[in-house]
Amino acid sequence: MPAIRRRFWPIAVAIAAVLLSALNGGAHADAPGQIETAKQGDVNGNTLTSRVTITTSGDTKSSSGTLAAENTDWTPPPCWYEPYWTAKNLKTVMQSQWSIVQSIAASTPRFGSAPTAPPLPPELMAYQNYYQNGHPYKDFNVAEDGKGMWWIGVQNPQMTHDPRSQQCSNRLAFWVPNNTTPNVPLAVSPQVLAEYAYGQVHLPPTTVQMSPTGKQTVNLPTWIWTDKGTFKPVSVTANLPGTGLWATTTAKPVSLHIDPGTQAATVYPASSDCPINADGSIGTPYNGQNNSTPPCGLTYLHSTSATGPFPFKASLTCQGIADVASLLDRQRQHRRNPT
């Protein structure tokens, strides 16, 4: 009976595959060229989270929610490509990972005769060919160090659990010369940063005052107002350190939209949109005159005894303004329902 030869190389290959899956996403850099070991929350799947920093100015009190755009193509991107590694740093990170993979393969126990060493995992050979052996890059482009950066797919830090954030993880890092914008979908740009900043705009809680309070009286005007300074612009700046790329998105409150919850009501003004006053307030407090018309308010024309309460709603309308590097300002109308 011929001898049975057993080899446990597949174990090494499996372990190597796990390591290789993180080759493009196993470290975090706080600034271009820096190397730092991965921190919790920096890596999700095979994709790194972005180095983009966020700065908020304006009313930064507790928020009642983020902006929700209506009838606009302005949406936060789930992921994008950005400059991440210098040539020398990517070489250091990659070769250290490769060394671990090769050590695992070389030290895997084997039984029976083994005429040759276990083959390198196909994934490792593919990476070596791509980054080191000239197909297409040679020696990680170290000869061009300082003249460009390796770009890599990163996740929107606020959307790491969104499956769409993985769509940038299917492409290997690619080299881009300095002062060059790659012709790659989702490559970071002022527009991408503006849309990311837009997703980080949080408006303060919105509470309106009403007179009369509680149950409303049919055919009696209800006054609606807010105090001075209630509504102020909120700005968020997204900046990619070391690149000169930045964008600031500002949410400027412009009006409060009144929805009485029924057609059987008169709304003031007739547009249903109460403008923001110069002092940041809306409307005016009740003046004690029952026959006067409020600048912001409504009058219910029918009782709710047969239908139940009307679902009254007030929503804040903001103007979104983008101030970006080398991109024309864009304006959109956004509406968010207050709580």
C-alpha positions as CSV (number, residue, x, y, z in Angstrom):
1,M,0.0,0.0,0.0
2,P,1.5,3.3,-1.0
3,A,2.3,5.8,1.8
4,I,-0.3,8.5,2.4
5,R,1.3,12.0,2.3
6,R,-0.5,14.6,4.4
7,R,0.3,18.3,4.2
8,F,-1.4,21.1,6.2
9,W,-0.5,23.9,3.8
10,P,-4.1,24.9,3.4
11,I,-4.1,26.1,7.0
12,A,-1.3,28.5,6.2
13,V,-3.0,29.6,3.1
14,A,-6.2,30.3,5.0
15,I,-4.4,32.4,7.7
16,A,-2.5,34.2,5.0
17,A,-5.7,35.1,3.2
18,V,-7.0,36.7,6.4
19,L,-3.9,38.9,6.7
20,L,-3.9,39.8,3.0
21,S,-7.5,40.9,3.2
22,A,-6.3,43.8,5.3
23,L,-3.3,44.7,3.3
24,N,-5.0,47.8,1.9
25,G,-6.8,48.6,5.1
26,G,-4.7,47.5,8.1
27,A,-3.4,50.8,9.3
28,H,-4.5,54.3,10.0
29,A,-2.7,57.6,9.3
30,D,-3.6,60.9,10.9
31,A,-1.7,62.9,8.3
32,P,-0.1,62.1,4.9
33,G,3.0,60.1,5.4
34,Q,2.4,59.0,9.0
35,I,2.1,55.4,10.0
36,E,0.0,54.4,13.0
37,T,-1.3,51.0,14.0
38,A,-4.9,50.4,13.4
39,K,-7.3,51.9,15.9
40,Q,-10.7,50.5,16.8
41,G,-13.2,51.8,14.4
42,D,-10.7,52.7,11.7
43,V,-11.2,49.6,9.6
44,N,-14.4,48.0,8.6
45,G,-14.0,45.0,6.2
46,N,-11.3,45.9,3.8
47,T,-11.8,49.6,3.8
48,L,-10.2,52.3,5.9
49,T,-12.2,55.2,7.3
50,S,-11.2,58.6,6.1
51,R,-8.7,61.0,7.5
52,V,-11.0,63.9,6.8
53,T,-11.5,66.2,9.8
54,I,-14.7,67.9,10.7
55,T,-15.0,71.3,12.4
56,T,-18.4,72.8,13.4
57,S,-19.2,76.4,14.0
58,G,-22.4,78.3,14.9
59,D,-25.0,76.8,17.3
60,T,-23.4,73.6,18.5
61,K,-25.9,72.8,21.3
62,S,-27.5,69.4,21.4
63,S,-29.1,68.4,18.1
64,S,-32.5,67.2,17.2
65,G,-31.3,65.6,14.0
66,T,-29.4,66.0,10.8
67,L,-30.6,67.8,7.7
68,A,-32.7,65.8,5.3
69,A,-32.6,67.1,1.7
70,E,-35.8,67.3,-0.4
71,N,-35.7,67.2,-4.2
72,T,-32.0,67.5,-4.5
73,D,-29.0,65.3,-5.6
74,W,-27.0,66.5,-2.6
75,T,-26.3,63.4,-0.5
76,P,-23.4,62.3,1.7
77,P,-21.1,59.9,-0.2
78,P,-20.8,56.4,1.5
79,C,-17.1,56.2,0.5
80,W,-14.4,57.8,-1.7
81,Y,-10.8,57.5,-2.7
82,E,-8.2,59.8,-1.1
83,P,-4.4,60.2,-0.9
84,Y,-3.3,58.0,2.0
85,W,0.2,56.6,1.8
86,T,3.6,57.9,0.7
87,A,5.6,55.4,-1.4
88,K,8.1,54.5,1.4
89,N,5.4,54.1,4.0
90,L,3.2,51.8,1.9
91,K,6.3,49.7,1.2
92,T,7.0,49.4,4.9
93,V,3.5,48.4,5.7
94,M,3.1,46.0,2.9
95,Q,6.4,44.2,3.3
96,S,5.8,43.8,7.1
97,Q,2.5,42.1,6.3
98,W,4.1,40.0,3.6
99,S,6.8,38.9,6.0
100,I,4.1,37.6,8.4
101,V,2.4,35.7,5.6
102,Q,5.6,34.1,4.4
103,S,6.6,33.1,8.0
104,I,3.3,31.4,8.6
105,A,3.6,29.5,5.3
106,A,7.2,28.4,6.1
107,S,6.5,27.3,9.7
108,T,3.3,25.3,8.9
109,P,3.7,21.6,10.1
110,R,3.9,19.1,7.3
111,F,3.7,15.3,7.5
112,G,5.1,12.9,5.0
113,S,7.6,13.9,2.4
114,A,7.4,17.4,1.1
115,P,9.8,17.8,-1.9
116,T,9.2,21.6,-2.1
117,A,8.3,24.4,0.3
118,P,4.6,25.4,0.4
119,P,3.7,27.8,-2.4
120,L,3.0,31.4,-1.6
121,P,-0.7,32.2,-1.5
122,P,-2.0,33.5,-4.8
123,E,-3.2,36.7,-3.2
124,L,0.3,37.5,-2.0
125,M,1.9,36.8,-5.4
126,A,-0.7,39.1,-7.0
127,Y,0.1,41.9,-4.6
128,Q,3.8,41.5,-5.1
129,N,3.3,41.6,-8.9
130,Y,1.1,44.7,-8.6
131,Y,3.2,46.8,-6.2
132,Q,6.7,45.5,-6.5
133,N,7.4,43.5,-9.7
134,G,6.4,46.0,-12.3
135,H,2.9,44.9,-13.1
136,P,2.3,47.9,-13.2
137,Y,4.3,49.4,-10.3
138,K,7.9,48.8,-9.5
139,D,9.2,48.8,-5.9
140,F,6.1,50.7,-4.6
141,N,7.1,53.7,-6.7
142,V,9.7,54.6,-4.2
143,A,11.7,56.3,-6.9
144,E,8.8,58.8,-7.0
145,D,8.5,59.3,-3.3
146,G,7.6,62.8,-2.5
147,K,6.2,63.4,-6.0
148,G,2.8,61.7,-5.4
149,M,0.7,59.6,-3.0
150,W,-0.9,56.2,-3.0
151,W,-4.7,56.7,-3.1
152,I,-7.0,54.2,-1.4
153,G,-10.7,53.6,-0.8
154,V,-11.9,55.0,2.5
155,Q,-15.3,54.9,4.3
156,N,-17.4,57.8,5.3
157,P,-16.9,57.5,9.1
158,Q,-20.7,58.1,9.6
159,M,-21.7,55.3,7.2
160,T,-19.5,52.4,8.1
161,H,-22.5,50.1,8.6
162,D,-24.0,51.0,5.3
163,P,-23.2,48.3,2.7
164,R,-22.6,50.9,0.1
165,S,-19.5,52.0,2.0
166,Q,-17.8,48.8,0.8
167,Q,-18.0,49.8,-2.9
168,C,-14.6,51.5,-2.6
169,S,-12.9,48.4,-1.2
170,N,-12.7,46.5,-4.5
171,R,-9.9,48.5,-6.0
172,L,-6.2,48.3,-5.0
173,A,-4.3,51.4,-4.0
174,F,-3.2,53.4,-7.0
175,W,-0.5,56.1,-7.5
176,V,-1.4,59.7,-8.3
177,P,1.2,62.4,-8.9
178,N,1.0,65.6,-6.7
179,N,-1.4,68.3,-7.9
180,T,-3.3,65.8,-10.0
181,T,-6.9,64.7,-9.8
182,P,-7.4,61.1,-10.8
183,N,-10.1,60.3,-13.4
184,V,-11.7,57.9,-11.0
185,P,-15.3,57.8,-9.9
186,L,-15.6,58.8,-6.2
187,A,-12.1,60.3,-6.1
188,V,-12.1,62.9,-3.3
189,S,-12.8,66.4,-4.4
190,P,-14.2,69.6,-3.0
191,Q,-17.7,68.5,-4.1
192,V,-17.3,65.2,-2.2
193,L,-16.1,67.0,0.9
194,A,-19.0,69.4,0.6
195,E,-21.5,66.6,0.5
196,Y,-19.8,64.9,3.4
197,A,-19.9,68.1,5.4
198,Y,-23.5,68.5,4.5
199,G,-24.2,65.1,6.1
200,Q,-22.5,66.3,9.4
201,V,-24.7,69.4,9.8
202,H,-26.7,69.1,13.0
203,L,-29.4,71.7,13.8
204,P,-30.3,72.6,17.4
205,P,-33.7,71.4,18.8
206,T,-36.6,73.4,17.5
207,T,-39.4,74.3,20.0
208,V,-42.2,76.7,19.0
209,Q,-44.5,78.5,21.3
210,M,-48.2,78.8,20.7
211,S,-51.1,80.8,22.0
212,P,-53.5,79.5,23.0
213,T,-51.6,76.5,24.3
214,G,-53.0,72.9,24.4
215,K,-56.4,72.5,22.7
216,Q,-57.1,75.0,20.0
217,T,-60.3,76.9,19.6
218,V,-62.2,76.8,16.3
219,N,-62.2,80.1,14.4
220,L,-59.7,81.6,16.9
221,P,-56.3,82.5,15.5
222,T,-53.4,80.6,17.0
223,W,-50.2,82.6,17.3
224,I,-46.9,80.7,16.7
225,W,-43.4,82.2,17.5
226,T,-39.9,81.5,18.8
227,D,-37.6,83.6,20.9
228,K,-34.8,85.8,19.6
229,G,-31.7,84.0,18.6
230,T,-33.4,80.6,18.3
231,F,-32.2,80.1,14.7
232,K,-28.6,80.8,13.7
233,P,-26.5,79.4,10.8
234,V,-24.6,76.2,11.5
235,S,-21.4,75.6,9.4
236,V,-19.4,72.4,9.1
237,T,-16.0,72.3,7.4
238,A,-14.5,69.0,6.1
239,N,-10.8,69.2,5.6
240,L,-8.3,66.6,4.2
241,P,-5.1,67.4,6.0
242,G,-2.0,68.0,3.8
243,T,-3.9,68.2,0.6
244,G,-5.4,71.7,0.4
245,L,-8.8,70.1,-0.1
246,W,-11.6,71.5,2.0
247,A,-15.2,72.4,1.9
248,T,-17.6,74.2,4.3
249,T,-21.3,73.6,4.2
250,T,-23.5,76.1,6.0
251,A,-27.2,75.5,6.9
252,K,-28.9,78.9,7.1
253,P,-32.4,78.7,8.5
254,V,-34.8,80.7,6.3
255,S,-38.3,79.8,7.4
256,L,-40.6,77.6,9.5
257,H,-43.2,75.7,7.5
258,I,-46.5,75.3,9.2
259,D,-48.7,72.2,8.4
260,P,-52.0,72.3,10.3
261,G,-52.7,68.6,9.4
262,T,-56.0,69.4,7.7
263,Q,-57.4,71.4,4.8
264,A,-59.9,72.9,7.1
265,A,-57.6,75.6,8.4
266,T,-56.3,79.1,7.5
267,V,-52.5,79.5,7.7
268,Y,-50.6,82.7,8.2
269,P,-48.9,83.7,6.0
270,A,-50.8,82.0,3.2
271,S,-47.6,80.4,1.9
272,S,-47.4,78.4,5.2
273,D,-43.8,79.6,5.5
274,C,-43.0,81.9,8.4
275,P,-39.8,83.8,7.6
276,I,-36.9,84.0,10.1
277,N,-36.7,87.5,11.5
278,A,-33.4,89.5,11.6
279,D,-32.9,88.6,15.3
280,G,-33.2,84.9,14.7
281,S,-36.8,84.6,15.9
282,I,-40.0,83.6,14.1
283,G,-43.3,85.4,14.4
284,T,-44.2,87.5,17.3
285,P,-45.7,86.6,20.7
286,Y,-49.5,87.0,21.1
287,N,-50.4,90.7,21.6
288,G,-53.5,90.2,23.6
289,Q,-55.9,91.4,20.8
290,N,-58.2,88.6,19.8
291,N,-59.2,90.0,16.5
292,S,-55.7,90.6,15.2
293,T,-54.0,88.3,12.6
294,P,-50.7,86.7,13.7
295,P,-47.7,87.0,11.3
296,C,-47.1,83.3,11.9
297,G,-50.0,81.0,13.0
298,L,-53.2,79.4,11.9
299,T,-56.9,79.2,12.5
300,Y,-58.7,75.9,12.6
301,L,-62.2,76.0,10.9
302,H,-63.7,72.8,12.1
303,S,-63.9,70.9,15.3
304,T,-62.0,67.6,15.8
305,S,-64.8,65.9,17.7
306,A,-65.6,63.6,14.8
307,T,-62.1,63.1,13.4
308,G,-59.7,63.2,16.3
309,P,-56.8,65.6,16.7
310,F,-55.3,67.1,13.6
311,P,-51.6,66.1,13.2
312,F,-50.0,69.6,13.4
313,K,-46.4,69.8,12.3
314,A,-43.8,72.6,12.0
315,S,-40.6,72.0,10.0
316,L,-37.6,74.2,9.6
317,T,-36.5,75.0,6.1
318,C,-32.7,75.8,5.6
319,Q,-30.7,77.0,2.7
320,G,-27.6,74.9,2.2
321,I,-24.6,76.9,1.0
322,A,-21.3,75.3,0.0
323,D,-18.0,77.2,0.2
324,V,-15.4,75.0,-1.3
325,A,-11.9,75.0,-2.6
326,S,-11.8,75.6,-6.4
327,L,-15.5,74.9,-6.9
328,L,-18.3,77.3,-7.5
329,D,-20.8,77.7,-4.6
330,R,-23.8,75.5,-4.8
331,Q,-27.1,76.2,-3.1
332,R,-29.9,73.8,-2.3
333,Q,-33.1,74.0,-0.3
334,H,-33.3,71.5,2.6
335,R,-36.0,70.8,5.1
336,R,-35.8,69.1,8.4
337,N,-38.6,68.2,10.8
338,P,-38.0,69.5,14.3
339,T,-38.8,67.3,17.3
